[in-house]
Amino acid sequence: MHAMLSTKPGGPDTLEWTEGPTPTPKKSEVLIAVKAAGVNFPDTLIIQDLYQMRPPRPFAPGGEVAGVIEAVGENVSHLQPGDRVLAMTGFGGFTTHLCAASNACVKLPDTMPFDEAACFLFTYGTSHYALKNRGELQSGETLLILGAAGGVGAAAIELGKAAGARVIAAVSSDEKAAFCKELGADDTIIYPRDMDKAAQKALSAEIKRVAGPDGVDVAYDAVGGAYAEPVIRSMAWGGRYLVVGFPAGIPSIPLNLTLLKSCQIVGVFWGASIYRAPDDHAQNVRELFEMYGKGQIKPQITARFPLKDAEQALNLIAERKATGKVVLTMD
């Protein structure tokens, strides 16, 4: 097998191309011949020791893969060699072969290609859990998405429209705004990359103008930093502000705003929710595959790289230049 391994903390340039023996699945594990691996923002953090999970080195980043099962370990009866699956692994996915827990694998519909499967569950799982379970988004409500052109943001656009919401996509460029419009966003807002006090005030005013007098019912913030406060100032009465990620830094929020708006700040930790509420997760996965089958959601893959070029793929994510999903392929 081949893999891109993190042997020391650092950026994407520290990953090393390595060759080693193909692993053998242990009890309750399966061996997957990986065909594609999704690339996500946490992958850029885990190799720097900046993520909540710190696996022992050497390790491969990559939290989601799709491929074909080549072998199964003891106590695995619901999967067999030849099955096409996706797997949520947390890390280890930037490799040609991977042993994964059998309960982390989901069989794929015959019509789903491997590249779409490899970038399906992380983004759509996060966004569906956020909007449905945490934001309780209702048909007719107004949804604002920050970082709307990224992986989870693009998924949130599609899921918001599927839920019957009015979707406002907030992004950093005209190109990204056009991408979000193609996905179905009703309106777009372009914010500056440098957010000082004047820019915060202007952004808040623009959100209020686009959202209308009632404000934003649900805000999906996958950006954080200085962008958060203008969003809170634009919330509707009883609105729900969803904390999804912090590529722009961890924000400081004046809590008096939540009192004045009678709104909520709601954390979204999808990874932990899978284990704390497995039945809810299973139901959400079923719903996502149903929406995929109906054509309501479809991973928007805009960049594909061979496994050896993982550095380029990660830089695209880290520099916030990616639209939609980025995927590594093994063939």
Disulfide bonds with the S-S distance in Angstrom:
none
